[in-house]
Amino acid sequence: MLSAYKNDHSKKNLQYILVNSSGKIIEYDNQTIIACKGITSIQEAHPFFESLEDLFSLENETFEFSCINIETSETAFILDIKLDTSYKSGYGYITLENLTDHYNEYQRAAQIRNEFIINSQYLELSNKHIKEKEAFKTKFLSNFSHQLRNPITMTTVFSEILSETDLTSEQKNYIDIISSASRSLKNRVDDMLELSKIESGKLVLREHTFNFREFIEEIKSNFRILCNRKQIEFLHYVDPEIPEFIYADPYRIEQILGNLLRNALSYTSSGEINLNIYKNFTRAQKVNINIEVIDTGIGIDKKYHEVIFDRFNSLSNLSDRNFGLGLSIVKHLSEQMGGRISVDSEIDKGSKFVCNLSLKISTQKKLTVSKTKEYPKLTEKKAILLIEDSELIQLSILKILSSDGNFFLNIVSNGEDVVEYVKNIKPDLIIVSNTIQKFSAETITKNIKSLPRQFKRIPVLALSTEVFKEDIKRFKEAGIKDVIAKPFNKEDILDKLYKYLKK
């Protein structure tokens, strides 16, 4: 009987057992799974079968049990078990199918899937955390720069105004020191914003043709003045084999050079600073160059050579030396331009920074000579409406426009009064601060643009500490023509005014 049933249900990894209605073992085909030899009933084989006692006496029934763990003294199996009482009255046919490998593989797959889900959720949470952290950092930088830019603007503007008055040589020296300090502080604020742009992938290279030799000469000239003040000798060499005209972003190259040179000057109290620019090779309309800045300063321990390019890195063993953001910006800019930066330095033996860049050679052989800046002559004075609640900013712009002589300035300090002022004054141009008490520049501009057509045409400029790309986009969507970034100087204000009032 068993052979006939087995032949009808033949599968691999199977063991067949025939029992009667009380569970007594009548026949079995092998002992590959359960050792039936030496036992009388199937209940003795494993406690699981004790739970089936009431089923053995049922007729014409089939019961299937999946993923049953059966452990014996020798091994453990994961089985699918079938009890069939329909084949012959009074008997039960038990089929044991060994699916241990199958279920173990399934469990491994399920574990991998669960781990994948957990890792995905962790990654999602990590990304969310990173985004929140980035948003917080951007907001912090924006707020922090806002707090700094107003006082920097005051110092810059009034230093310029004072420098144009009758001063003694000593007073002029003091003004130069104040102006230099203001520029230095402005550079630090700009560095923070630049690094934030770089890290968030928002930095865009603005490449164009420029005269590389004249560009370097201007940098050397400006830096020589700074070296003379500290009585540091400034030596320089520029390889004459470097092409005269380069197609690149000169502002970013200037940032690299400026940060390297200022870093050298900051930590060199005596001796010399060398700026060397060598041509390595020319290939595929590109010139590969090395920019070397060598100083005789305090030097850097070799164990810190890697970390000095991290932002805000302060070296505990070199308490006088805090590298700030400058070298980090150099590293990021070099990499964005397809180059790299390295350092060779020892304590008390100075430092040598080498920046390698690959620059496009311009096919243009000469540049249009730019004329000295001249503002267009206005036939009549123009009315400017300044919407600003800071009295110091008001005074700064008043002094700038008064010195030029071509403008009337009207000031409103309350966002609620703007629309009425615009109607009454009918200004030729409006300058609005990015925030006036509870009003934003966008809200104020939209209110102005809701006036009749004659007022909608008035150009509106934003005076703002918020100068990221998304900020500019937001301003323009609100109808703001352009942005004057804080801190500003006299030229920044006049350039924008004449740009939009020349017609």
C-alpha positions in Angstrom: 0.0 0.0 0.0 2.7 2.4 0.9 4.6 1.8 -2.3 1.6 2.6 -4.3 1.0 5.9 -2.4 4.7 6.8 -2.7 4.7 6.3 -6.4 1.7 8.6 -6.8 3.3 11.4 -4.7 7.0 11.0 -5.5 9.3 14.0 -4.7 12.9 14.4 -3.6 13.8 15.0 0.1 10.7 13.1 1.2 10.0 10.5 3.8 6.7 8.6 3.9 5.2 7.1 7.0 2.0 5.1 7.2 0.1 5.1 10.5 -3.2 3.8 11.7 -6.0 5.8 13.3 -4.3 5.8 16.7 -0.9 6.9 15.3 0.8 3.5 15.3 3.5 3.2 12.7 2.6 0.6 10.2 5.2 1.2 7.5 7.9 3.7 6.5 10.2 4.0 3.4 13.3 5.5 4.9 14.8 7.1 7.9 16.4 10.2 6.3 14.3 12.6 8.4 12.8 10.8 11.4 14.2 7.6 12.7 11.2 5.3 12.9 13.1 2.2 13.8 12.7 1.3 17.5 9.6 3.3 18.1 6.0 2.1 18.0 3.9 5.3 17.3 4.6 8.5 15.4 3.9 10.5 18.6 7.1 9.1 20.1 9.1 10.7 17.2 8.4 14.3 18.2 6.0 16.3 20.4 4.6 17.9 17.2 2.9 14.6 16.2 1.1 14.4 19.6 -0.9 17.4 18.5 -2.2 15.4 15.5 -3.7 12.5 17.5 -7.3 13.6 17.0 -6.7 13.9 13.3 -5.6 10.3 12.6 -9.1 8.9 13.1 -10.8 11.4 10.7 -11.5 10.0 7.3 -11.3 11.7 3.8 -9.3 14.6 5.1 -6.0 16.3 4.2 -4.1 18.5 6.5 -0.9 20.5 5.5 1.5 22.2 7.9 4.2 24.5 6.7 7.6 25.4 8.1 7.6 23.0 11.1 10.8 22.9 13.1 11.6 19.3 14.0 14.7 18.8 16.2 16.1 15.4 16.9 19.0 14.3 19.0 21.2 14.3 15.9 20.0 17.2 13.7 17.3 19.7 13.1 14.9 20.1 10.1 12.4 22.5 8.8 9.7 20.5 7.2 6.4 20.8 5.3 4.2 18.0 6.8 1.1 16.6 5.2 -1.4 14.2 6.8 -3.7 12.5 4.3 -6.5 10.2 5.6 -8.4 10.1 2.3 -6.3 7.5 0.5 -7.4 4.4 2.5 -10.0 4.2 5.3 -8.5 3.7 8.8 -5.0 4.9 7.8 -3.1 8.1 7.7 -0.4 8.9 5.2 2.2 11.3 6.6 4.5 13.0 4.1 7.6 14.8 5.5 9.3 17.1 3.0 12.7 18.4 4.0 12.8 22.1 3.0 15.5 23.1 5.5 17.7 24.7 2.8 14.7 26.4 1.2 13.5 28.0 4.5 17.0 28.9 5.6 17.6 30.7 2.2 14.3 32.4 2.5 15.2 33.5 6.0 18.5 34.9 4.8 16.7 36.7 1.9 14.2 38.1 4.4 17.0 39.1 6.7 18.8 40.9 3.8 15.5 42.5 2.8 14.9 43.7 6.4 18.4 45.0 6.7 18.0 46.8 3.4 14.7 48.3 4.6 16.4 49.3 7.9 19.4 50.8 6.1 17.1 52.6 3.7 15.2 54.1 6.5 18.5 55.0 8.3 19.8 56.6 5.1 16.6 58.5 4.7 16.8 59.7 8.3 20.5 60.5 7.8 19.7 62.5 4.7 16.9 64.3 6.5 19.3 65.1 9.3 21.9 66.3 6.8 19.3 68.5 5.0 18.1 69.9 8.3 21.7 70.5 9.4 22.5 72.2 6.0 19.3 74.4 6.3 20.3 75.4 9.9 23.8 76.2 8.8 22.6 78.3 5.8 20.1 80.1 8.1 22.8 80.6 10.7 25.3 82.0 8.2 22.6 84.3 6.7 21.7 85.6 10.2 25.3 85.9 11.3 26.4 87.7 8.1 23.4 90.0 8.5 24.6 91.0 11.9 28.1 91.7 10.6 27.3 93.3 7.3 25.6 96.4 8.7 28.5 97.5 10.9 31.0 96.6 8.2 29.1 98.9 5.8 29.2 101.7 8.3 32.9 101.4 8.7 33.6 101.1 5.0 31.3 104.0 3.9 32.4 106.5 6.5 36.1 105.6 6.0 35.6 106.5 2.3 33.9 109.7 3.2 36.5 110.7 5.8 39.3 109.9 3.3 37.9 112.5 1.0 38.2 115.3 3.6 41.2 117.4 4.6 43.2 115.1 6.9 46.7 115.2 8.4 49.1 112.4 7.3 48.6 110.7 10.7 44.8 110.8 10.3 45.1 109.4 6.8 47.2 106.6 8.2 44.5 105.8 10.8 41.8 105.8 8.1 43.9 103.4 6.0 44.2 101.1 9.0 40.4 101.2 9.6 39.7 100.6 5.8 42.1 97.7 5.8 40.5 96.1 8.9 37.0 96.6 7.3 38.2 94.9 4.1 39.7 92.0 6.1 36.4 91.6 8.0 34.4 91.7 4.8 36.6 89.0 3.3 36.0 86.8 6.3 32.2 87.2 6.0 32.5 86.5 2.2 34.6 83.4 2.9 31.8 82.0 5.1 29.3 82.5 2.3 31.6 81.2 -0.4 32.3 78.0 1.5 28.6 77.5 2.1 28.0 77.9 -1.7 30.8 75.4 -2.5 29.7 72.8 -0.1 26.1 73.0 -1.2 27.1 72.8 -4.9 25.8 76.3 -5.7 29.1 77.8 -6.7 29.2 78.5 -10.4 32.5 79.3 -12.3 32.1 82.4 -14.5 34.7 81.9 -17.1 35.8 84.5 -19.6 39.0 85.6 -21.4 41.4 87.8 -19.4 45.0 88.9 -19.6 46.7 86.6 -17.1 49.9 88.6 -16.9 48.1 91.9 -16.1 45.9 90.0 -13.7 49.0 88.6 -11.8 50.7 92.1 -11.9 47.7 93.6 -10.1 47.7 91.0 -7.4 51.4 91.4 -6.9 51.1 95.2 -6.7 48.4 95.0 -4.1 50.2 92.4 -2.0 53.4 94.3 -2.1 51.8 97.1 -0.2 50.7 94.7 2.6 54.2 93.2 2.8 55.8 96.7 3.0 53.6 97.5 6.0 55.1 94.5 7.9 58.6 95.0 6.4 58.4 91.6 4.8 60.3 91.2 1.5 58.1 90.1 -1.3 59.7 88.1 -4.2 57.9 86.8 -7.2 58.4 85.0 -10.5 56.0 84.3 -13.3 57.0 81.9 -16.1 57.1 83.8 -19.4 56.0 80.6 -21.2 52.5 80.9 -19.6 50.1 82.2 -22.3 49.1 85.8 -22.0 45.3 85.2 -22.4 43.5 82.6 -20.3 39.9 81.5 -20.4 38.9 80.9 -16.8 37.2 82.5 -13.8 39.7 85.2 -12.6 37.7 86.0 -9.5 38.2 82.4 -8.2 41.9 82.3 -9.1 42.2 85.6 -7.2 40.5 84.0 -4.2 43.0 81.1 -4.3 46.0 83.5 -4.6 44.7 86.0 -2.1 44.0 83.3 0.5 47.4 81.7 0.1 49.2 85.0 0.2 47.2 86.4 3.2 47.8 83.1 5.0 51.6 83.5 4.4 51.6 87.1 5.6 49.6 86.3 8.7 52.1 83.9 10.0 55.4 85.5 8.8 56.8 88.1 11.1 60.1 88.5 9.4 61.9 87.3 6.3 60.3 86.9 2.9 57.3 85.6 1.0 57.8 84.2 -2.5 55.1 83.9 -5.2 56.2 81.6 -8.1 54.0 80.6 -11.0 55.5 77.9 -13.3 54.2 76.3 -16.5 54.3 72.5 -16.3 53.0 71.6 -19.8 50.5 72.6 -22.5 48.1 70.0 -23.8 44.8 70.1 -25.7 44.4 73.9 -25.5 45.1 73.9 -21.8 48.1 75.1 -19.8 49.0 73.3 -16.5 50.5 75.5 -14.0 51.9 75.4 -10.4 51.2 78.4 -8.1 53.8 78.3 -5.3 53.5 80.5 -2.1 56.6 80.1 0.1 57.1 81.9 3.4 59.7 82.0 6.2 57.0 82.0 8.9 56.3 79.8 11.9 55.7 76.6 9.9 53.3 73.7 10.5 54.0 70.3 12.1 53.8 67.5 9.5 51.1 65.7 11.4 48.7 68.7 10.8 49.3 68.9 7.0 46.0 67.2 6.1 43.7 68.9 8.7 44.7 72.5 7.9 42.4 72.3 4.9 39.4 71.6 7.1 37.3 74.6 7.9 37.6 76.3 11.2 40.6 74.1 12.1 42.5 75.4 15.1 45.7 73.6 15.9 46.0 73.0 19.7 49.8 72.6 19.5 50.1 75.9 17.5 47.9 78.1 19.7 48.8 81.2 17.7 47.6 79.7 14.4 44.0 79.4 13.4 43.6 78.7 9.7 39.9 79.8 9.6 38.3 79.3 6.2 40.9 80.5 3.8 42.8 77.3 3.1 39.5 75.3 3.1 38.2 77.6 0.3 41.5 77.2 -1.6 41.2 73.4 -1.4 37.5 73.4 -2.6 38.1 76.0 -5.4 41.2 74.1 -6.6 39.2 70.9 -6.8 36.3 72.5 -8.5 38.7 73.9 -11.1 40.2 70.5 -11.7 43.3 71.1 -9.6 44.7 70.2 -6.2 46.5 71.9 -3.3 49.5 70.5 -1.2 51.7 71.8 1.6 55.3 71.1 2.6 56.2 72.6 6.0 58.1 72.2 9.2 57.9 74.0 12.5 60.1 77.2 12.5 61.2 76.5 8.9 58.3 78.2 7.0 55.8 76.7 4.6 55.4 76.0 0.9 51.9 75.7 -0.6 51.6 74.5 -4.1 48.3 74.8 -6.1 48.1 73.0 -9.4 45.6 74.2 -11.9 44.8 73.4 -15.5 43.6 76.5 -17.3 42.1 76.8 -20.8 44.1 78.9 -23.3 42.0 81.6 -24.9 42.0 81.8 -28.7 41.4 85.5 -28.3 44.7 87.4 -28.8 43.7 90.8 -27.4 41.0 92.4 -25.2 38.9 95.5 -25.7 40.5 98.3 -23.7 38.1 99.3 -21.0 37.8 103.0 -20.5 37.9 104.7 -17.1 34.5 104.5 -15.5 32.4 107.5 -16.1 28.8 107.8 -14.9 26.4 109.2 -17.5 25.4 112.8 -17.1 21.8 113.3 -15.9 19.8 116.2 -17.3 18.1 116.6 -13.9 18.4 115.3 -10.4 16.6 112.0 -9.8 14.4 111.2 -6.8 15.4 108.1 -4.8 13.2 106.6 -2.2 15.1 104.6 0.4 13.0 102.2 2.5 15.2 101.4 5.4 14.8 101.4 9.2 18.5 101.5 10.1 19.5 105.1 10.8 23.2 104.3 10.1 22.4 102.8 6.7 20.2 105.8 6.0 23.0 108.2 6.8 25.5 106.1 4.8 23.4 106.3 1.6 22.6 110.0 2.2 26.3 110.8 2.4 27.1 108.8 -0.8 24.3 110.5 -2.8 25.1 113.9 -1.4 28.7 113.6 -2.5 27.6 112.7 -6.1 25.2 115.6 -6.4 22.7 114.1 -8.9 20.1 112.7 -6.5 17.4 113.7 -4.0 17.0 111.2 -1.2 13.6 110.5 0.5 13.6 108.1 3.4 10.7 106.0 4.8 11.4 103.9 7.9 8.0 102.1 8.2 6.8 99.5 5.8 3.2 100.4 6.3 3.8 103.9 4.9 5.5 102.9 1.7 2.6 102.8 -0.7 1.5 106.4 0.3 5.1 107.7 0.0 5.4 106.2 -3.5 2.1 107.8 -4.6 3.1 111.2 -3.2 6.8 111.3 -4.1 6.7 109.5 -7.4 10.3 108.4 -7.2 12.6 107.6 -10.1 14.0 104.6 -8.3 13.4 102.7 -5.0 15.9 101.1 -2.7 14.3 98.7 -0.2 16.0 96.9 2.7 15.5 93.1 2.7 13.5 93.5 6.0 11.7 96.5 7.4 10.3 95.5 10.8 7.6 92.9 10.0 7.7 93.5 6.2 10.0 91.7 3.7 11.4 93.4 0.6 9.3 91.0 -1.5 6.1 92.0 0.3 6.8 95.7 0.0 7.7 95.4 -3.7 4.5 93.4 -4.5 2.5 96.2 -2.8 4.2 98.8 -5.0 3.7 96.7 -8.1 0.0 96.5 -7.3 -0.3 100.3 -7.9 -1.4 101.8 -11.2 0.8 101.3 -14.3 2.9 104.5 -13.9 4.2 103.2 -10.5 4.8 99.6 -11.7 7.6 100.8 -14.0 9.7 102.3 -11.1 12.8 100.1 -10.7 13.1 98.6 -7.3 16.5 97.5 -5.9 17.0 95.4 -2.8 19.6 96.3 -0.2 20.3 92.9 1.3 22.6 90.6 3.3 20.8 87.7 1.7 22.8 87.2 -1.5 22.6 83.4 -2.2 21.4 82.3 -5.6 18.0 81.3 -4.3 17.7 84.7 -2.6 18.3 86.5 -5.8 15.7 84.3 -7.6 13.2 85.1 -4.8 13.8 88.8 -5.1 13.4 88.8 -8.9 10.2 86.8 -8.7 8.8 89.5 -6.5 9.6 92.2 -9.2 12.9 93.4 -7.7 15.3 94.4 -10.5 18.6 93.9 -8.8 20.3 93.5 -5.5 22.9 95.6 -3.7 24.8 93.4 -1.3 25.7 94.5 2.2 28.3 95.6 3.1 28.5 98.1 0.2 30.6 101.0 -0.7 30.1 104.2 -2.7 30.8 102.6 -6.0 28.4 99.7 -5.4 25.5 102.2 -4.8 26.3 104.5 -7.7 26.9 101.7 -10.2 23.4 100.3 -9.6 21.7 103.7 -9.6 23.2 104.9 -12.9 22.6 101.4 -14.4 18.8 101.8 -14.0 18.5 105.5 -14.4 20.6 106.1 -17.5 17.7 105.9 -19.8 
